[in-house]
Amino acid sequence: MADGVRDEVGFIAPIEGLRGIAVLWVLAFHYVVVREASFAADPWIRMAVSDPVANIAVHHGYLGVDLFFLITGFLLTLPWFRHAAEAREPPAAREFYRRRIYRILPAYYVQLLFLFLICVPLLRDLTYWKTDLAYYLVNFGAHVTMLHYTTPITSASISLNGALWTLALEAQYYLILPLLAPLFVRAAWPAALALFGAAIAWHWAAMHDLAPLVAFEMAIGAAWNLPEATIRHLLGTQLPAYLAHFAAGIMAGRAWLAWRGREPGMTENVAGLLAALAAIAVLFRMHAPGGVWFGDFNWVLIPVAMGVAMVTLVSTGNPLARPLLANPPLAFVGRISYSVYLYHLPLLLLWNKFAPRDLGWLSLPIYLALVLGVAWLSWRFVELRYIRTKALNPPMNANQNG
């Protein structure tokens, strides 16, 4: 089984664990917020909302998406850093794109067929083909081309799998990565600061400027009479808004590669663990009541705090973090996390509609088993097949293997 980053630097077990944490965090978030209005008697929801700490953690589980962006930044630039350290030519952009296509699109397209051919008939009125045919055809085309998060008509993924918005941003990031990576190789800190600056500028512009773009998007969504605030939120969550997250991940990955193989002492390990706990505490506190310290720019703390935690727990090779991040159950979830992410939300909507309402404490475990089972099938028979295809079709020049 071959993968560009794994070919270059090997398997990074703590990153696999972080993937597991990220996807379980998002899953818990959706389970509570999607069900709590109609399934308030669900004991898992009662437990989550009754405890102040759990309530904040679960209702901000969308931060798992932020963590995914940092993980992408961490991993995908590593081949460029390694090639530069070994005085080799940089990875070929064409090979990088080929690997990303094989890795992402097959499972994504199978999920789209599931979404449009199974979920739509089961979760919508059976007259949908007659009354909303144009709407579904436009959405299908936008999703096939991964342009769905560019307009208010398609950004919600027909309100059946809104989590897909992040895949559109990831795809856009893949397109520009071969241009960004050499900048980080030549001048990592200036490049990182430039991406942070671009993200800050985009956030401000999405809130206070971009009037022509706002008007254009409002015209597209005129049939839904969407308020300006909704359009500005859509613009404020486009790719430029997350460049700081990718930059933080890239810097953590660069640190990991530079420190790989060293054995930090116990004092350094304990200090790193305390720094990670402090970063997590900041992340928690900023989402608690009264935690908005920097107004519109409070969000900057998210990539900074996550980046600090990633450096201290992963980049340093801290052995104190391995029992948490490299344990087999979490590694399994991390391995299939892409398919878990693809299917967890439409499966939840199907679960809410068709599962018995009186399952009590069994509801979440059965739903989780269903999601993990479907995700494993997707990983085993779709993802793994195309990962192996990459291994059977190596590039002509092995030194260009990104």
Secondary structure, DSSP 8 states (H G I E B T S, - for coil): ---HHHHHH---HHHHHHHHHHHHHHHHHHHHHHHTTT-TT-HHHHHHHHSHHHHHHHHTTTHHHHHHHHHHHHHHTHHHHHHHHTT-----HHHHHHHHHHHHHHHHHHHHHHIIIIIHHHHS-TTHHHHSHHHHHHHHHHHHTT-GGGSTTTTTGGGT-GGGHHHHHHHHHHHHHHHHHHHHHH-HHHHHHHHHHHHHHHHHHHHH--HHHHHHHHHHTGGGT--HHHHHHHHHTSGGGGHHHHHHHHHHHHHHHHHTT----HHHHHHHHHHHHHHHHHHHHHTSTT---SGGGGGGHHHHHHHHHHIIIIIT--GGGHHHHS-HHHHHHHHTHHHHHHHHHHHHHHHHHHS-TT-GGGHHHHHHHHHHHHHHHHIIIIIHHHHHHHHHS--SSGGG--
